[in-house]
Amino acid sequence: MRAAVIVFPGSNCDRDLAAAFRELTGTDPVMVWHKDTSLPAGLDIIGVPGGFSFGDYLRCGAIAARSPICRAVVEFANRGGHVLGICNGFQVLTESGLLPGALMRNSGIRFVCKPVALTVATSASPFTNAFSTGDTPVFPVAHHDGNYTASPELVAQLRDEDRVAFRYVDNPNGSVDDIAGILSENRRVLGLMPHPERAVDAALGGTDGRGVFASVAQALVAA
């Protein structure tokens, strides 16, 4: 399995995400700079990391979504490639149009940084197949604009199409329907606000996040 991690000015979880891919897939991911205009050949999955791309100026993820490499990421996803966007990466995916809805300022108007319990809303995806529906993994969150916002019609569509991947047990940011992560229509793109890559080593406080990367590895090997 060959992975790539996109790096923007202000990314601060790119190395964590690369380490998680390396740990769970056994291969070193390729680090791709935001000014590159093309992706390496033979990729199976792209990771868009957390952080504060371009200082979160304008809107979180808005500038990054218009960087040269994001055009290639969109093309990769539209060809059926797998993409995992975490925290700021989730924001980039909504700003680029790969996922619907928007990430707004937290309802408490403050930065939230703590471990949170989640519910696995579906195990029927390349990112969640190592879990069972209803499992309650704990991942850290660290965001100021993690309030997932969508119209009632879109929320109903996500429910009907089984595209809510994770929900918060105790919603830390006001996200509609307690949504913590959603899937694209073809289920090959996941946007997730909590950080599974920060929960893959017991020395760092937990290993529940390993399930996301083990799921990806399993799904891509099976494909």
BABANU-589352 format. One record per residue (C-alpha): x, y, z; residue number from 0. Coordinates in steps of 0.5 Angstrom, whole numbers. Layout:
<rs>
((X,Y,Z),NUM) ...
</rs>
This chain:
<rs>
((0,0,0),0) ((3,7,-2),1) ((1,13,2),2) ((2,20,1),3) ((1,26,6),4) ((0,33,4),5) ((4,38,7),6) ((2,46,8),7) ((5,52,11),8) ((2,51,18),9) ((1,43,18),10) ((3,41,25),11) ((0,33,25),12) ((4,31,18),13) ((9,27,21),14) ((4,24,26),15) ((0,22,20),16) ((6,19,17),17) ((8,15,23),18) ((1,12,23),19) ((1,10,16),20) ((8,7,17),21) ((6,4,23),22) ((0,1,21),23) ((2,-1,13),24) ((9,-2,14),25) ((11,3,9),26) ((14,10,9),27) ((9,15,6),28) ((11,20,1),29) ((11,27,4),30) ((8,32,-2),31) ((9,40,-1),32) ((3,44,-3),33) ((6,48,-9),34) ((7,41,-12),35) ((2,41,-18),36) ((2,33,-19),37) ((2,27,-14),38) ((7,21,-14),39) ((5,15,-19),40) ((2,9,-16),41) ((-1,12,-10),42) ((-7,8,-6),43) ((-9,13,-1),44) ((-7,21,1),45) ((-7,24,8),46) ((-9,31,9),47) ((-7,33,16),48) ((-9,37,22),49) ((-6,44,24),50) ((-7,51,22),51) ((-6,51,14),52) ((-4,58,12),53) ((-5,60,19),54) ((-12,59,18),55) ((-13,66,15),56) ((-19,67,11),57) ((-23,61,13),58) ((-20,55,16),59) ((-18,50,10),60) ((-20,55,5),61) ((-13,58,2),62) ((-10,50,3),63) ((-16,48,-2),64) ((-14,53,-7),65) ((-6,51,-7),66) ((-4,47,-13),67) ((-3,40,-10),68) ((-11,40,-8),69) ((-13,40,-15),70) ((-9,34,-16),71) ((-12,31,-10),72) ((-19,33,-12),73) ((-17,29,-19),74) ((-15,23,-15),75) ((-21,23,-11),76) ((-25,24,-17),77) ((-22,18,-20),78) ((-24,13,-14),79) ((-18,14,-10),80) ((-18,14,-2),81) ((-17,20,2),82) ((-17,21,9),83) ((-17,29,12),84) ((-16,30,19),85) ((-18,36,23),86) ((-16,42,19),87) ((-16,36,13),88) ((-23,35,14),89) ((-24,43,13),90) ((-20,43,7),91) ((-24,37,4),92) ((-30,41,5),93) ((-27,47,2),94) ((-25,44,-4),95) ((-32,41,-5),96) ((-30,33,-4),97) ((-34,33,2),98) ((-41,37,4),99) ((-42,42,9),100) ((-38,46,13),101) ((-34,47,19),102) ((-36,53,23),103) ((-33,56,30),104) ((-34,52,36),105) ((-41,53,39),106) ((-37,55,46),107) ((-33,60,42),108) ((-27,57,45),109) ((-21,52,43),110) ((-23,45,45),111) ((-17,40,46),112) ((-18,34,50),113) ((-20,26,49),114) ((-27,25,47),115) ((-31,19,46),116) ((-34,17,39),117) ((-39,12,37),118) ((-38,8,30),119) ((-44,10,26),120) ((-42,5,21),121) ((-37,0,20),122) ((-39,-1,12),123) ((-33,3,10),124) ((-25,3,8),125) ((-24,7,14),126) ((-28,4,19),127) ((-28,-4,17),128) ((-24,-6,23),129) ((-29,-3,28),130) ((-36,-6,30),131) ((-42,-1,29),132) ((-43,2,36),133) ((-36,1,38),134) ((-34,7,42),135) ((-27,9,41),136) ((-23,15,44),137) ((-19,20,40),138) ((-16,27,42),139) ((-19,33,39),140) ((-16,40,38),141) ((-20,45,34),142) ((-23,52,34),143) ((-27,51,28),144) ((-30,44,29),145) ((-37,45,29),146) ((-40,41,23),147) ((-46,45,20),148) ((-51,42,15),149) ((-58,43,12),150) ((-63,39,15),151) ((-64,36,8),152) ((-56,34,8),153) ((-56,31,15),154) ((-62,27,13),155) ((-58,25,6),156) ((-52,23,10),157) ((-56,19,15),158) ((-60,15,9),159) ((-54,14,5),160) ((-50,11,12),161) ((-45,16,11),162) ((-44,19,18),163) ((-38,15,20),164) ((-37,17,27),165) ((-41,21,32),166) ((-39,25,39),167) ((-42,21,45),168) ((-41,28,49),169) ((-41,33,43),170) ((-35,38,45),171) ((-37,43,39),172) ((-44,44,37),173) ((-44,39,31),174) ((-50,38,28),175) ((-53,31,29),176) ((-47,30,34),177) ((-43,29,27),178) ((-35,28,28),179) ((-34,25,21),180) ((-37,24,14),181) ((-36,20,8),182) ((-36,22,1),183) ((-42,19,-4),184) ((-37,13,-6),185) ((-35,12,1),186) ((-27,13,-1),187) ((-26,20,2),188) ((-27,21,10),189) ((-27,27,13),190) ((-26,27,21),191) ((-25,32,26),192) ((-22,28,32),193) ((-15,25,31),194) ((-14,18,30),195) ((-6,19,29),196) ((-5,21,36),197) ((-8,15,39),198) ((-4,9,35),199) ((1,9,41),200) ((0,7,48),201) ((6,11,50),202) ((2,17,48),203) ((-5,15,52),204) ((-9,10,47),205) ((-9,6,41),206) ((-16,6,39),207) ((-14,10,33),208) ((-10,4,30),209) ((-17,2,28),210) ((-18,7,22),211) ((-11,6,19),212) ((-12,-2,20),213) ((-18,-1,16),214) ((-15,2,11),215) ((-10,-3,10),216) ((-15,-8,10),217) ((-19,-5,5),218) ((-14,-3,0),219) ((-10,-10,1),220) ((-17,-14,-1),221) ((-18,-9,-7),222) 
</rs>
